[in-house]
Amino acid sequence: MKSLKVDSKDVGANYRLGVLHMLGLGCDVNMTKALQFFEVAKSDAHALNAIGVIYFIAPDVFETDPVKLF
């Protein structure tokens, strides 16, 4: 988290923190928090792939109410 204090939009730091939360490395598994980090880093292909993985293994993290989607 210290790296995000310097630059909160750092793609690499956000991607890596997302992976840590997605896999539960050093913290509890938290797909919602992982998705937040990946959304900031979505200009990175790896982050987009990770969003796809979350969509596949934990689709309930994404909003499903059609009114809120548009």
C-alpha positions in Angstrom: 0.0 0.0 0.0 3.0 2.3 0.5 3.5 2.4 -3.3 0.0 3.7 -3.8 0.6 6.6 -1.4 3.2 7.8 -3.9 1.1 7.3 -7.0 -2.4 5.9 -6.6 -2.8 5.3 -10.3 0.4 3.2 -10.6 -0.7 0.4 -12.9 1.9 -2.1 -11.7 1.3 -1.6 -8.0 -2.5 -1.8 -8.5 -2.2 -5.0 -10.5 0.1 -6.7 -7.9 -2.2 -5.7 -5.0 -5.1 -7.0 -6.9 -3.4 -10.4 -7.4 -2.5 -10.5 -3.7 -6.2 -10.0 -2.7 -7.5 -12.3 -5.4 -5.2 -15.2 -4.3 -5.3 -14.4 -0.6 -1.5 -14.0 -0.3 -0.8 -12.2 2.9 -4.4 -11.3 3.4 -7.9 -12.8 3.2 -9.3 -13.5 -0.3 -11.3 -10.5 -1.2 -12.6 -10.5 -4.8 -14.3 -7.1 -4.5 -11.1 -5.4 -3.4 -9.1 -7.2 -6.0 -11.5 -6.0 -8.7 -11.1 -2.4 -7.5 -7.4 -2.7 -7.9 -7.7 -4.3 -11.3 -10.1 -1.6 -12.5 -7.5 1.1 -11.8 -4.9 -1.0 -13.7 -7.2 -1.9 -16.6 -4.8 -0.3 -19.2 -2.6 -3.4 -18.5 -3.4 -6.6 -20.3 -2.7 -8.7 -17.3 -5.2 -6.7 -15.2 -7.8 -7.2 -17.9 -7.1 -10.9 -17.9 -7.5 -11.0 -14.1 -10.9 -9.2 -14.4 -11.9 -12.0 -16.8 -10.7 -14.6 -14.3 -12.8 -13.0 -11.5 -15.8 -12.9 -13.8 -15.4 -16.6 -14.4 -14.7 -17.8 -10.8 -16.7 -15.2 -8.9 -19.4 -13.6 -11.1 -21.4 -12.5 -8.0 -18.8 -9.7 -7.5 -20.0 -7.9 -10.6 -23.2 -5.9 -10.7 -26.1 -7.9 -12.1 -28.9 -5.4 -11.8 -29.6 -4.3 -15.4 -30.8 -0.9 -14.2 -27.4 -0.1 -12.6 -25.5 -1.4 -15.6 -26.5 1.4 -17.9 
